[in-house]
Amino acid sequence: MDATAQTVSCLLCILCSKPKKLLTAVEMHIAMNVLFNNQLLYVIDYPGFDALEILDKRNGRMGLLRGATAYRIRGEFSQFLAEDHDQDEFEDFMDIYEAVLNQPVSLH
């Protein structure tokens, strides 16, 4: 079987609030976009679900935001990341969002 035809389980089933759905590798690729990735932060956009996932690598916490909140924070991140910042400025910016990063990251 071709790799693109193989189905894989995905966290996107959490976003769509439906019974667990299997997506092909091609569908997963289309369904998510990495907006930012560095040693401190990982931001993934799920445009088909109007959702944004933020992973703070400093403390192993993440948050999944949807709707108007995702839209607002997506804009704030885009505006902030359009300019160069040192690590202290970057960490200060991330600290603003600490309250929404309420899920521990775990490997599975």
Buried (B, 14 or more C-beta within 10 A) or exposed (E): EEEEEEEEEBEBBEBBEEEEEEBBBEBBEEBBEEBBEEEBBBBBBBEEBBBBBBBBBEEEBBBBBBEEEBEEBBEEBEEBBEEEEEEEEBBEBBEEBEEBBEEEEEEE
